[in-house]
Amino acid sequence: MYKNLAATLVAACCFSPVFAQSPAPAQAPLKAAFVYVAPLTDAGWVRQHDEARKAVQAALGNQVTTTYVENVAEGPDAERVIRDLAQQGHQIIFTPSFGYMEPTLKVAASFPNVKFESVTGYKTAANVAVSNARYYEGRYLAGVAAGRLASKAGYVAGFPIPEVLQGINAFTLGMRSVNPKAELRVVFLGEWFNPPRERDAAMTLMNQGAEVLAFHTGSTAVMVAAQERGKLAVAYHSDMRKVAPDAQVAAVTHLWGDYYTRRVKAVLDGTWKSERVWGGVKDGMIRVDHFGPKVPAAVREEVLARQKDIAAGKLHPFAARIDVKDNEGRVVIAKGQTLTDEAILNMNWLAEGVLSKLPK
């Protein structure tokens, strides 16, 4: 076939008074990779990042090829997988889990021409950018809805890191903004994804009187448990009405597609640079929606109105109309003050109304 093609080109040149330039070779598609800390399921943290991967592919078409590796443990396994993807020629690698930060930095030092996106990390390098979402904004809004429906809540959490504590405290402040006597109990699991343990924690909290549940883990187990027990729960990461059609109060959804697409396009354009991004409701990265059937219209309207206020800069979950205390009685936000980003990023306290203690 190639010999016939060459002969045809020679013949064409003989009849042409001007030799045409050979067309430039088609540029190979950019290779983008994604590393997932848990299995890819129908809903949850990993699902939302995979939806973002699909959004990149849809937006950029044949300019990019994407791949992913799922269920990669934080630590040595993560470093091995990230390094392997860099060696395979991927030009940008997304690592969306806090425990991937150090492995990402280590691999990045060996591959200075590869771009890395450390999602939920906080350490940058010349070829490592960091990004995160202001999940606490959605948590506050979900707390408002929960506080209108219940007085006792439970929270299944992964690790007591600032990102998780922000959510617990914002949820509590949201509940108590409409229900001042609302209380919250927390179970810390010490891992992000373990459906049986997530379920057991949810059952324990409901046995202790929790009427509504929230969680910061990676599966739908808490939602399923609430559905089985006839209780309420706030979905996290994704809409989870499929597994909890009656239990779901609302969903705090994470939307990464626009950010991921912009970052991949920047590599294509040669404009990528290391940066820090912390986006929220205003930026379209966090949204509270997908209300369940047990949420009255007035509550939906209240939550959506407050969501608009957050987007407009009129409401901040960590702004104090009165002194805000932690659950040991110390003032952590003085009346009239708003926590700075630095203070939020280093949060190490639990709000008044949280009955549990931080693990030692």
Residue frames as qw, qx, qy, qz and C-alpha x, y, z in Angstrom:
[[0.000, 0.886, 0.463, 0.000, 0.00, 0.00, 0.00],
 [0.300, -0.810, 0.082, 0.497, 2.81, 2.42, 0.91],
 [0.423, -0.130, 0.580, 0.684, 4.66, 1.74, -2.41],
 [0.208, 0.616, 0.652, 0.391, 1.52, 2.56, -4.39],
 [0.159, -0.928, -0.268, 0.206, 1.04, 5.75, -2.37],
 [0.398, -0.579, 0.306, 0.642, 4.61, 6.86, -3.11],
 [0.365, 0.177, 0.666, 0.627, 4.17, 6.23, -6.83],
 [0.071, 0.811, 0.559, 0.154, 1.01, 8.29, -6.88],
 [0.260, -0.876, -0.053, 0.402, 2.75, 11.22, -5.20],
 [0.417, -0.313, 0.496, 0.694, 5.63, 11.14, -7.70],
 [0.271, 0.453, 0.692, 0.493, 3.22, 11.10, -10.61],
 [0.055, -0.907, -0.412, 0.073, 1.30, 14.03, -9.16],
 [0.349, -0.721, 0.151, 0.580, 4.47, 16.05, -8.83],
 [0.435, 0.015, 0.606, 0.666, 5.34, 15.49, -12.49],
 [0.118, 0.634, 0.610, 0.460, 2.16, 17.20, -13.61],
 [0.267, -0.901, -0.297, 0.168, 2.39, 20.08, -11.15],
 [0.437, 0.733, -0.116, 0.508, 4.38, 23.24, -11.98],
 [0.155, -0.668, 0.455, -0.568, 5.01, 23.91, -8.26],
 [0.518, -0.044, -0.828, 0.210, 6.01, 21.28, -5.74],
 [0.553, -0.675, -0.141, -0.468, 3.56, 21.33, -2.86],
 [0.060, -0.500, 0.716, -0.483, 4.90, 21.17, 0.66],
 [0.460, -0.176, -0.870, 0.026, 4.26, 17.95, 2.52],
 [0.513, -0.695, -0.183, -0.470, 1.52, 18.37, 5.12],
 [0.110, -0.545, 0.656, -0.511, 2.76, 18.66, 8.68],
 [0.406, -0.101, -0.907, 0.056, 2.47, 15.35, 10.55],
 [0.547, -0.640, -0.313, -0.440, -0.57, 15.14, 12.78],
 [0.078, -0.536, 0.605, -0.584, 0.27, 15.95, 16.37],
 [0.446, -0.156, -0.874, 0.115, -0.03, 12.97, 18.69],
 [0.482, -0.722, -0.289, -0.404, -2.78, 13.39, 21.29],
 [0.086, -0.564, 0.571, -0.590, -1.73, 14.52, 24.73],
 [0.630, -0.190, -0.752, 0.037, -1.79, 11.68, 27.27],
 [0.330, -0.510, 0.317, -0.728, -3.56, 12.45, 30.57],
 [0.539, -0.106, -0.829, 0.109, -3.74, 10.00, 33.46],
 [0.509, -0.549, 0.105, -0.655, -5.84, 9.83, 36.63],
 [0.363, 0.098, -0.871, 0.316, -5.10, 7.87, 39.80],
 [0.600, -0.486, -0.193, -0.605, -8.03, 6.85, 42.00],
 [0.120, -0.426, 0.742, -0.504, -7.78, 5.96, 45.69],
 [0.568, 0.073, 0.702, -0.423, -10.79, 3.62, 45.72],
 [0.351, 0.251, 0.837, 0.337, -12.66, 1.42, 43.22],
 [0.216, 0.019, -0.291, -0.932, -14.71, 3.20, 40.56],
 [0.126, 0.395, 0.880, -0.230, -18.32, 2.77, 41.63],
 [0.109, 0.673, 0.618, 0.392, -21.65, 4.32, 40.64],
 [0.180, -0.921, -0.114, -0.325, -21.32, 7.22, 43.09],
 [0.721, -0.603, -0.031, 0.339, -18.81, 8.85, 45.39],
 [0.246, -0.801, 0.301, 0.456, -15.42, 10.57, 45.33],
 [0.406, -0.190, 0.728, 0.520, -13.89, 8.45, 42.59],
 [0.382, 0.606, 0.678, 0.164, -17.02, 8.61, 40.43],
 [0.098, 0.952, 0.153, -0.248, -16.95, 12.41, 40.44],
 [0.223, -0.675, 0.506, 0.488, -13.32, 12.50, 39.34],
 [0.418, 0.084, 0.812, 0.400, -14.00, 9.98, 36.62],
 [0.312, 0.811, 0.494, -0.038, -16.91, 12.10, 35.41],
 [0.050, -0.896, 0.193, 0.397, -14.37, 14.93, 35.19],
 [0.392, -0.297, 0.733, 0.470, -12.03, 12.69, 33.15],
 [0.408, 0.489, 0.739, 0.220, -14.89, 11.99, 30.75],
 [0.141, 0.935, 0.220, -0.240, -15.59, 15.73, 30.55],
 [0.226, -0.668, 0.485, 0.517, -11.97, 16.32, 29.50],
 [0.392, 0.035, 0.824, 0.407, -12.26, 13.70, 26.79],
 [0.305, 0.717, 0.626, 0.033, -15.56, 15.10, 25.55],
 [0.024, 0.936, 0.045, -0.349, -14.33, 18.70, 25.50],
 [0.112, -0.728, 0.532, 0.418, -10.97, 18.09, 23.82],
 [0.866, 0.430, -0.022, -0.256, -11.78, 15.14, 21.59],
 [0.938, 0.215, -0.052, 0.267, -8.88, 13.65, 19.66],
 [0.173, 0.815, -0.365, 0.416, -6.48, 16.19, 21.13],
 [0.296, -0.512, 0.674, -0.443, -6.23, 14.01, 24.23],
 [0.728, -0.110, -0.663, -0.133, -6.33, 10.42, 25.36],
 [0.419, -0.571, 0.421, -0.566, -7.16, 9.66, 28.98],
 [0.687, -0.035, -0.724, 0.045, -6.56, 6.67, 31.19],
 [0.478, -0.640, 0.288, -0.528, -7.07, 5.86, 34.84],
 [0.481, 0.080, -0.840, 0.239, -5.89, 3.43, 37.50],
 [0.584, -0.573, -0.106, -0.565, -8.38, 2.69, 40.27],
 [0.875, -0.471, -0.087, -0.071, -8.13, 1.42, 43.85],
 [0.615, 0.426, -0.381, 0.542, -4.56, 2.60, 44.42],
 [0.626, -0.656, -0.330, 0.263, -3.59, 2.72, 48.09],
 [0.001, -0.964, 0.194, -0.180, -1.92, 5.84, 49.45],
 [0.623, -0.618, 0.459, 0.136, 1.79, 5.43, 50.10],
 [0.337, -0.396, 0.735, 0.435, 4.28, 3.18, 48.25],
 [0.485, 0.415, 0.752, 0.163, 1.64, 1.76, 45.88],
 [0.261, 0.918, 0.225, -0.197, 0.69, 5.27, 44.81],
 [0.135, -0.770, 0.456, 0.426, 4.30, 6.20, 44.11],
 [0.448, -0.086, 0.822, 0.342, 4.78, 3.08, 42.01],
 [0.424, 0.635, 0.642, 0.070, 1.65, 3.72, 39.94],
 [0.131, 0.951, 0.037, -0.278, 2.33, 7.43, 39.43],
 [0.261, -0.614, 0.602, 0.439, 5.92, 6.71, 38.40],
 [0.483, 0.157, 0.814, 0.281, 4.79, 4.04, 35.97],
 [0.361, 0.816, 0.448, -0.054, 2.31, 6.46, 34.35],
 [0.013, -0.901, 0.246, 0.357, 5.06, 9.07, 33.96],
 [0.378, -0.365, 0.756, 0.390, 7.37, 6.50, 32.39],
 [0.490, 0.431, 0.744, 0.143, 4.60, 5.60, 29.93],
 [0.255, 0.186, 0.362, 0.877, 4.72, 9.12, 28.55],
 [0.116, -0.818, -0.561, -0.052, 1.71, 10.74, 30.17],
 [0.314, 0.440, -0.042, 0.840, 2.19, 14.50, 30.05],
 [0.324, -0.420, 0.255, -0.808, -0.23, 15.37, 32.86],
 [0.471, -0.179, -0.856, 0.110, -1.17, 13.20, 35.81],
 [0.455, -0.544, 0.027, -0.704, -4.02, 13.93, 38.24],
 [0.438, -0.019, -0.833, 0.339, -3.68, 12.48, 41.74],
 [0.404, -0.525, -0.085, -0.745, -6.91, 13.23, 43.65],
 [0.775, -0.508, -0.375, 0.021, -6.31, 12.11, 47.22],
 [0.281, -0.916, 0.246, -0.145, -4.61, 13.79, 50.16],
 [0.773, -0.434, 0.436, 0.150, -2.31, 10.82, 50.76],
 [0.792, 0.440, 0.236, 0.351, -1.02, 11.04, 47.17],
 [0.051, 0.994, -0.099, -0.006, 0.65, 14.39, 47.84],
 [0.420, -0.696, 0.547, 0.200, 4.07, 13.13, 48.92],
 [0.709, 0.086, 0.636, 0.294, 4.29, 10.34, 46.32],
 [0.479, 0.822, 0.277, 0.134, 3.33, 12.87, 43.64],
 [0.073, -0.956, 0.275, 0.075, 6.07, 15.27, 44.72],
 [0.605, -0.439, 0.620, 0.239, 8.63, 12.47, 44.79],
 [0.676, 0.353, 0.575, 0.297, 7.81, 11.29, 41.27],
 [0.296, 0.943, 0.154, 0.025, 7.56, 14.84, 39.94],
 [0.295, -0.825, 0.401, 0.267, 11.16, 15.51, 40.96],
 [0.561, -0.175, 0.723, 0.364, 12.24, 12.71, 38.60],
 [0.377, 0.489, 0.666, 0.419, 10.05, 13.86, 35.67],
 [0.104, -0.463, -0.141, 0.869, 10.41, 17.65, 35.38],
 [0.146, 0.067, -0.509, -0.846, 8.69, 17.75, 31.98],
 [0.282, -0.437, -0.830, -0.202, 5.54, 16.04, 33.23],
 [0.273, -0.392, 0.123, -0.870, 2.79, 18.15, 34.84],
 [0.319, -0.252, -0.883, 0.235, 1.16, 16.90, 38.03],
 [0.388, -0.495, -0.111, -0.769, -2.13, 17.97, 39.62],
 [0.258, -0.070, -0.842, 0.468, -2.20, 17.17, 43.34],
 [0.423, -0.499, -0.344, -0.673, -5.88, 17.39, 44.22],
 [0.682, -0.693, -0.177, -0.152, -6.46, 18.07, 47.94],
 [0.750, -0.096, -0.187, 0.627, -2.70, 18.36, 48.48],
 [0.128, -0.978, -0.113, 0.123, -1.06, 21.58, 49.60],
 [0.481, -0.567, 0.408, 0.530, 2.60, 21.32, 48.56],
 [0.642, 0.755, 0.027, -0.132, 3.58, 22.63, 45.14],
 [0.597, -0.313, 0.447, 0.587, 6.66, 22.36, 42.91],
 [0.084, 0.428, -0.399, -0.807, 7.56, 23.82, 39.52],
 [0.361, 0.035, -0.751, -0.551, 5.64, 20.99, 37.84],
 [0.236, -0.379, -0.877, 0.176, 3.13, 20.27, 40.62],
 [0.274, -0.362, -0.068, -0.888, -0.06, 22.31, 41.05],
 [0.038, -0.223, -0.879, 0.419, -2.52, 21.89, 43.89],
 [0.379, -0.273, -0.303, -0.831, -6.27, 22.27, 43.90],
 [0.059, -0.262, -0.885, 0.381, -9.11, 21.68, 46.27],
 [0.239, -0.561, -0.490, -0.623, -12.74, 22.63, 46.72],
 [0.187, -0.255, 0.462, -0.829, -14.40, 24.49, 49.57],
 [0.396, -0.266, -0.866, -0.152, -16.42, 21.47, 50.60],
 [0.135, -0.299, -0.646, 0.689, -17.29, 23.23, 53.83],
 [0.300, 0.101, -0.096, -0.944, -19.61, 25.56, 51.90],
 [0.590, -0.106, -0.643, -0.476, -21.74, 22.62, 50.81],
 [0.417, -0.188, -0.815, 0.356, -21.53, 21.10, 54.28],
 [0.074, 0.153, 0.378, -0.910, -22.93, 24.27, 55.85],
 [0.501, 0.046, -0.293, -0.813, -25.85, 24.27, 53.43],
 [0.596, -0.116, -0.780, -0.151, -26.52, 20.60, 54.07],
 [0.240, -0.151, -0.714, 0.640, -26.45, 21.35, 57.78],
 [0.322, 0.062, 0.093, -0.940, -29.17, 23.96, 57.31],
 [0.661, -0.039, -0.522, -0.538, -31.38, 21.35, 55.64],
 [0.548, -0.093, -0.804, 0.214, -30.54, 18.74, 58.29],
 [0.074, -0.059, -0.549, 0.830, -31.21, 21.18, 61.13],
 [0.495, -0.015, -0.092, -0.864, -34.69, 21.86, 59.80],
 [0.774, -0.022, -0.512, -0.373, -35.45, 18.13, 59.86],
 [0.841, -0.238, -0.447, 0.190, -33.66, 16.80, 62.93],
 [0.324, -0.896, 0.217, -0.212, -31.89, 17.68, 66.18],
 [0.666, -0.490, 0.550, 0.120, -29.50, 14.74, 66.52],
 [0.692, 0.653, -0.273, -0.144, -27.02, 13.95, 63.78],
 [0.819, -0.336, 0.388, 0.257, -24.20, 11.52, 63.16],
 [0.382, 0.840, -0.342, -0.177, -21.09, 11.91, 61.01],
 [0.931, -0.073, 0.256, 0.250, -18.89, 9.12, 59.63],
 [0.166, 0.932, -0.298, -0.125, -15.45, 10.55, 58.84],
 [0.859, 0.353, -0.289, 0.233, -12.21, 9.25, 57.38],
 [0.641, -0.022, -0.326, 0.694, -9.35, 11.09, 59.07],
 [0.238, -0.871, -0.315, 0.292, -9.26, 14.09, 61.45],
 [0.476, 0.054, 0.217, 0.850, -7.41, 16.29, 58.94],
 [0.067, 0.334, 0.147, -0.929, -8.37, 19.97, 58.45],
 [0.304, -0.016, -0.580, -0.756, -10.43, 19.28, 55.33],
 [0.416, -0.362, -0.829, -0.088, -12.61, 16.83, 57.26],
 [0.238, -0.433, -0.554, 0.670, -12.84, 19.02, 60.35],
 [0.120, 0.115, -0.169, -0.971, -13.94, 21.95, 58.18],
 [0.420, -0.209, -0.681, -0.562, -16.87, 19.86, 56.96],
 [0.420, -0.410, -0.769, 0.252, -17.85, 18.61, 60.40],
 [0.165, -0.377, -0.352, 0.841, -17.78, 22.12, 61.87],
 [0.209, 0.053, -0.318, -0.923, -19.55, 23.77, 58.95],
 [0.428, -0.313, -0.780, -0.332, -22.27, 21.12, 59.04],
 [0.362, -0.456, -0.669, 0.462, -22.70, 21.68, 62.78],
 [0.045, -0.303, -0.113, 0.945, -22.81, 25.47, 62.39],
 [0.289, -0.101, -0.557, -0.772, -25.34, 25.11, 59.59],
 [0.427, -0.423, -0.798, -0.048, -27.57, 22.90, 61.72],
 [0.335, -0.498, -0.525, 0.603, -27.33, 25.18, 64.74],
 [0.007, -0.026, 0.153, 0.988, -28.04, 28.29, 62.67],
 [0.507, -0.234, -0.414, -0.719, -31.63, 27.02, 62.36],
 [0.835, -0.400, -0.350, -0.144, -31.75, 24.62, 65.33],
 [0.010, -0.791, 0.463, -0.399, -29.55, 26.00, 68.16],
 [0.662, -0.446, 0.537, -0.272, -29.74, 22.85, 70.26],
 [0.904, 0.349, -0.220, -0.111, -28.72, 20.45, 67.47],
 [0.543, -0.608, 0.576, 0.057, -26.04, 17.91, 68.40],
 [0.741, 0.529, -0.390, -0.134, -23.59, 15.85, 66.37],
 [0.757, -0.435, 0.480, 0.089, -21.64, 12.68, 67.10],
 [0.485, 0.707, -0.475, -0.198, -18.63, 11.70, 64.95],
 [0.907, -0.190, 0.349, 0.137, -16.92, 8.37, 64.23],
 [0.206, 0.781, -0.528, -0.261, -13.43, 8.59, 62.69],
 [0.987, 0.119, 0.064, -0.081, -12.51, 5.46, 60.74],
 [0.431, -0.626, 0.544, 0.355, -8.87, 6.12, 59.88],
 [0.356, 0.029, 0.767, 0.533, -9.48, 5.23, 56.22],
 [0.284, 0.257, -0.182, -0.906, -11.37, 6.67, 53.27],
 [0.698, 0.140, -0.410, -0.571, -13.02, 3.62, 51.77],
 [0.075, 0.068, -0.977, 0.188, -14.26, 0.60, 53.68],
 [0.496, -0.292, -0.390, -0.719, -17.98, 0.03, 53.06],
 [0.651, -0.376, -0.659, 0.036, -18.49, -2.54, 55.86],
 [0.409, -0.257, -0.445, 0.754, -16.88, -0.28, 58.46],
 [0.126, -0.132, -0.118, -0.976, -18.72, 2.78, 57.11],
 [0.571, -0.372, -0.553, -0.480, -21.97, 0.87, 57.47],
 [0.607, -0.352, -0.622, 0.347, -21.12, -0.28, 61.02],
 [0.216, -0.093, -0.257, 0.937, -20.30, 3.30, 62.04],
 [0.328, -0.237, -0.300, -0.864, -23.60, 4.52, 60.59],
 [0.643, -0.396, -0.630, -0.182, -25.51, 1.84, 62.48],
 [0.500, -0.256, -0.524, 0.640, -23.72, 2.76, 65.72],
 [0.013, 0.025, -0.066, 0.997, -24.58, 6.43, 65.31],
 [0.503, -0.308, -0.423, -0.688, -28.23, 5.65, 64.61],
 [0.650, -0.357, -0.655, 0.141, -28.30, 3.36, 67.66],
 [0.361, -0.224, -0.381, 0.821, -27.07, 6.38, 69.64],
 [0.120, 0.713, 0.503, -0.473, -30.04, 8.43, 68.46],
 [0.076, -0.311, 0.391, 0.863, -28.88, 10.04, 65.21],
 [0.543, 0.581, 0.493, -0.353, -31.87, 10.99, 63.08],
 [0.594, 0.801, -0.067, -0.040, -29.80, 12.27, 60.15],
 [0.799, -0.287, 0.289, 0.442, -26.34, 11.20, 58.97],
 [0.393, 0.875, -0.260, -0.109, -23.52, 12.84, 57.05],
 [0.898, -0.198, 0.262, 0.292, -20.19, 11.34, 56.04],
 [0.216, 0.854, -0.428, -0.201, -16.75, 12.02, 54.61],
 [0.571, -0.225, 0.771, 0.171, -15.84, 8.62, 53.19],
 [0.080, 0.362, -0.623, -0.688, -15.83, 7.15, 49.72],
 [0.047, -0.195, -0.943, -0.267, -18.76, 4.74, 49.37],
 [0.439, -0.358, -0.291, -0.771, -22.56, 4.81, 49.53],
 [0.440, -0.170, -0.855, 0.217, -22.67, 2.59, 52.64],
 [0.009, 0.197, 0.508, -0.839, -23.92, 5.31, 55.00],
 [0.451, 0.097, -0.199, -0.864, -26.74, 6.21, 52.63],
 [0.581, -0.067, -0.760, -0.283, -27.78, 2.56, 52.29],
 [0.296, -0.175, -0.794, 0.501, -27.77, 2.12, 56.07],
 [0.200, 0.182, 0.280, -0.921, -29.98, 5.19, 56.55],
 [0.540, 0.046, -0.469, -0.697, -32.37, 3.95, 53.89],
 [0.518, -0.113, -0.848, 0.000, -32.66, 0.57, 55.62],
 [0.250, -0.279, -0.690, 0.619, -33.32, 2.13, 59.02],
 [0.017, -0.804, -0.558, -0.204, -35.81, 4.71, 57.80],
 [0.360, -0.694, -0.091, 0.616, -33.51, 7.60, 58.77],
 [0.403, 0.914, 0.037, -0.030, -32.18, 10.56, 56.78],
 [0.704, -0.309, 0.270, 0.580, -28.74, 11.16, 55.29],
 [0.237, 0.883, -0.160, -0.373, -26.85, 13.75, 53.26],
 [0.898, 0.305, 0.158, 0.275, -25.17, 12.35, 50.16],
 [0.273, -0.809, 0.317, 0.414, -21.57, 13.36, 49.57],
 [0.298, -0.285, 0.685, 0.600, -19.60, 13.70, 46.35],
 [0.132, -0.097, -0.759, -0.630, -22.49, 12.46, 44.17],
 [0.669, -0.116, -0.011, -0.734, -26.26, 12.24, 43.98],
 [0.044, 0.158, -0.979, 0.123, -27.08, 8.96, 45.77],
 [0.643, 0.057, 0.208, -0.735, -30.85, 8.78, 45.40],
 [0.677, 0.225, -0.631, -0.304, -30.40, 5.55, 43.45],
 [0.501, -0.001, -0.819, 0.281, -29.41, 3.72, 46.65],
 [0.141, -0.343, -0.642, 0.671, -31.27, 5.93, 49.14],
 [0.014, -0.471, -0.523, -0.710, -34.38, 7.28, 47.40],
 [0.434, -0.770, -0.420, -0.205, -36.24, 8.01, 50.64],
 [0.667, -0.535, -0.195, 0.481, -33.34, 8.75, 52.96],
 [0.497, 0.177, 0.107, 0.843, -31.50, 11.37, 50.92],
 [0.079, -0.784, -0.317, 0.527, -31.92, 14.90, 52.24],
 [0.396, 0.890, -0.145, -0.171, -29.75, 16.48, 49.55],
 [0.896, 0.087, 0.073, 0.430, -26.41, 15.88, 47.88],
 [0.168, -0.866, 0.282, 0.377, -23.23, 17.91, 48.27],
 [0.871, 0.396, 0.218, 0.195, -21.88, 17.34, 44.77],
 [0.382, -0.625, 0.375, 0.568, -18.33, 17.95, 43.57],
 [0.680, 0.703, 0.208, -0.007, -17.82, 19.12, 39.99],
 [0.526, -0.548, 0.398, 0.514, -14.27, 18.84, 38.65],
 [0.695, 0.458, 0.475, 0.284, -14.88, 18.73, 34.90],
 [0.264, 0.953, 0.042, 0.142, -14.30, 22.41, 34.10],
 [0.357, -0.828, 0.419, 0.104, -11.12, 22.61, 36.17],
 [0.735, -0.156, 0.599, 0.277, -9.63, 19.42, 34.75],
 [0.623, 0.639, 0.371, 0.256, -10.43, 20.47, 31.20],
 [0.075, 0.989, -0.112, 0.055, -8.83, 23.87, 31.72],
 [0.495, -0.676, 0.520, 0.168, -5.66, 22.33, 33.09],
 [0.741, 0.113, 0.584, 0.310, -5.28, 19.80, 30.28],
 [0.461, 0.830, 0.243, 0.197, -5.93, 22.52, 27.71],
 [0.168, -0.944, 0.271, 0.085, -3.20, 24.61, 29.35],
 [0.640, -0.338, 0.610, 0.322, -0.72, 21.78, 28.74],
 [0.630, 0.505, 0.514, 0.290, -1.82, 21.63, 25.10],
 [0.217, 0.954, 0.120, 0.168, -1.43, 25.41, 24.77],
 [0.644, 0.236, -0.290, 0.668, 1.89, 25.52, 26.56],
 [0.156, -0.663, 0.090, -0.727, 0.44, 27.85, 29.21],
 [0.794, -0.472, -0.383, -0.001, 0.31, 25.42, 32.17],
 [0.197, 0.543, -0.519, 0.630, 1.95, 26.66, 35.33],
 [0.409, -0.259, -0.783, 0.389, 2.00, 25.57, 38.93],
 [0.251, -0.425, 0.008, -0.870, -0.74, 27.26, 40.91],
 [0.013, 0.177, 0.850, -0.496, -3.01, 26.93, 43.91],
 [0.389, -0.277, -0.417, -0.773, -6.78, 26.74, 43.37],
 [0.009, 0.232, 0.845, -0.481, -9.40, 26.58, 46.11],
 [0.284, -0.166, -0.404, -0.853, -12.80, 26.89, 44.49],
 [0.198, 0.202, 0.803, -0.524, -16.28, 26.63, 45.89],
 [0.364, 0.635, 0.651, -0.202, -19.91, 27.38, 45.13],
 [0.186, 0.827, -0.072, -0.526, -19.01, 30.60, 43.31],
 [0.024, 0.543, -0.712, -0.445, -16.63, 28.72, 41.01],
 [0.814, 0.193, -0.264, -0.480, -19.06, 25.92, 40.22],
 [0.352, 0.342, -0.860, 0.141, -16.97, 23.30, 42.02],
 [0.001, 0.161, 0.871, -0.464, -19.47, 22.67, 44.83],
 [0.433, -0.202, -0.293, -0.828, -23.23, 22.48, 44.61],
 [0.248, 0.113, 0.845, -0.461, -26.01, 21.35, 46.92],
 [0.557, 0.137, -0.317, -0.755, -28.95, 19.89, 45.01],
 [0.526, -0.015, -0.829, -0.189, -30.85, 16.64, 44.41],
 [0.379, -0.243, 0.511, -0.733, -33.20, 17.10, 47.36],
 [0.089, -0.112, -0.990, -0.012, -35.09, 14.07, 48.57],
 [0.315, -0.500, -0.621, -0.514, -38.86, 13.60, 48.93],
 [0.505, -0.611, -0.551, 0.261, -38.88, 14.24, 52.70],
 [0.319, -0.201, -0.092, 0.922, -37.51, 17.77, 52.36],
 [0.200, 0.791, 0.509, -0.274, -40.28, 20.39, 52.37],
 [0.474, 0.694, 0.251, 0.481, -40.30, 22.97, 49.59],
 [0.196, -0.970, 0.037, -0.141, -39.67, 25.77, 52.08],
 [0.695, -0.556, 0.349, 0.291, -36.46, 24.09, 53.24],
 [0.710, 0.289, 0.393, 0.508, -35.27, 23.58, 49.67],
 [0.218, 0.880, 0.177, 0.383, -35.90, 27.24, 48.93],
 [0.448, -0.880, 0.155, 0.039, -34.05, 28.29, 52.10],
 [0.763, -0.290, 0.401, 0.416, -31.00, 26.20, 51.23],
 [0.586, 0.488, 0.381, 0.523, -30.91, 27.37, 47.63],
 [0.005, -0.968, -0.087, -0.234, -31.24, 30.99, 48.75],
 [0.555, -0.756, 0.294, 0.185, -28.30, 30.60, 51.11],
 [0.773, 0.060, 0.421, 0.471, -26.36, 28.92, 48.33],
 [0.369, 0.782, 0.236, 0.443, -26.87, 32.03, 46.22],
 [0.309, -0.944, 0.094, -0.066, -25.71, 34.15, 49.14],
 [0.740, -0.419, 0.375, 0.368, -22.49, 32.14, 49.39],
 [0.652, 0.391, 0.397, 0.514, -21.90, 32.49, 45.65],
 [0.140, 0.885, 0.167, 0.411, -22.43, 36.24, 45.93],
 [0.438, 0.259, -0.449, 0.734, -20.08, 36.59, 48.89],
 [0.404, -0.572, -0.002, -0.714, -22.91, 37.57, 51.26],
 [0.857, -0.433, 0.120, -0.251, -22.60, 34.49, 53.48],
 [0.383, 0.513, -0.743, 0.195, -19.53, 32.75, 54.86],
 [0.808, -0.325, -0.484, -0.092, -19.95, 29.58, 56.94],
 [0.681, -0.260, -0.378, 0.571, -17.15, 30.65, 59.29],
 [0.020, 0.458, -0.051, 0.887, -18.29, 34.23, 59.88],
 [0.297, -0.332, -0.778, 0.443, -19.44, 34.81, 63.45],
 [0.239, -0.679, -0.289, -0.631, -22.58, 36.78, 64.28],
 [0.635, -0.722, 0.162, -0.222, -21.93, 35.81, 67.89],
 [0.165, -0.623, 0.764, -0.025, -18.84, 34.26, 69.48],
 [0.902, 0.145, -0.352, -0.203, -18.29, 30.79, 68.05],
 [0.455, -0.606, 0.624, -0.188, -16.87, 28.33, 70.56],
 [0.458, 0.250, -0.843, -0.131, -15.31, 24.93, 70.17],
 [0.770, -0.375, -0.431, -0.284, -16.68, 21.97, 72.10],
 [0.636, -0.198, -0.496, 0.556, -14.25, 22.65, 74.95],
 [0.218, -0.862, -0.386, 0.245, -15.63, 26.15, 75.52],
 [0.397, -0.380, 0.198, 0.811, -12.87, 28.20, 73.86],
 [0.420, 0.801, 0.126, -0.408, -13.80, 31.06, 71.54],
 [0.641, -0.024, 0.560, 0.525, -12.49, 30.11, 68.10],
 [0.213, 0.468, 0.415, 0.751, -14.21, 32.83, 66.05],
 [0.081, -0.348, -0.425, 0.831, -14.90, 36.10, 67.82],
 [0.291, 0.755, 0.545, -0.220, -18.15, 37.95, 67.17],
 [0.272, 0.906, -0.041, -0.321, -17.93, 39.96, 63.96],
 [0.155, -0.606, 0.699, 0.348, -14.88, 38.04, 62.70],
 [0.904, 0.356, -0.068, -0.224, -14.49, 35.68, 59.74],
 [0.783, -0.340, 0.430, 0.295, -11.87, 32.96, 59.68],
 [0.204, 0.715, -0.504, -0.440, -9.08, 33.53, 57.17],
 [0.867, 0.322, -0.341, -0.171, -8.27, 30.88, 54.58],
 [0.329, 0.469, -0.743, 0.346, -5.10, 30.11, 56.50],
 [0.394, -0.232, 0.643, -0.614, -7.06, 29.46, 59.68],
 [0.869, 0.157, 0.083, -0.462, -9.54, 27.27, 57.84],
 [0.744, 0.447, -0.497, -0.011, -6.77, 25.29, 56.15],
 [0.292, 0.323, -0.770, 0.466, -5.20, 24.61, 59.56],
 [0.652, -0.423, 0.004, -0.629, -8.41, 23.88, 61.46],
 [0.422, 0.147, -0.857, 0.258, -7.83, 21.61, 64.46],
 [0.236, 0.020, 0.618, -0.750, -10.94, 22.01, 66.62],
 [0.121, -0.417, -0.863, -0.260, -14.51, 20.74, 66.79],
 [0.201, -0.413, -0.094, -0.883, -17.41, 23.15, 67.14],
 [0.320, -0.002, 0.634, -0.704, -19.72, 23.50, 70.08],
 [0.782, 0.211, 0.050, -0.584, -22.50, 20.99, 69.59],
 [0.711, 0.324, -0.623, -0.042, -20.13, 18.20, 68.49],
 [0.785, -0.542, 0.157, -0.253, -20.24, 15.65, 71.31],
 [0.955, 0.063, -0.045, 0.287, -17.19, 13.68, 70.14],
 [0.368, -0.815, 0.299, 0.334, -13.53, 14.44, 70.74],
 [0.524, 0.713, -0.451, -0.119, -10.63, 14.60, 68.34],
 [0.972, -0.060, -0.153, 0.170, -8.57, 11.39, 68.29],
 [0.448, -0.808, 0.312, 0.222, -5.29, 11.69, 70.19]]
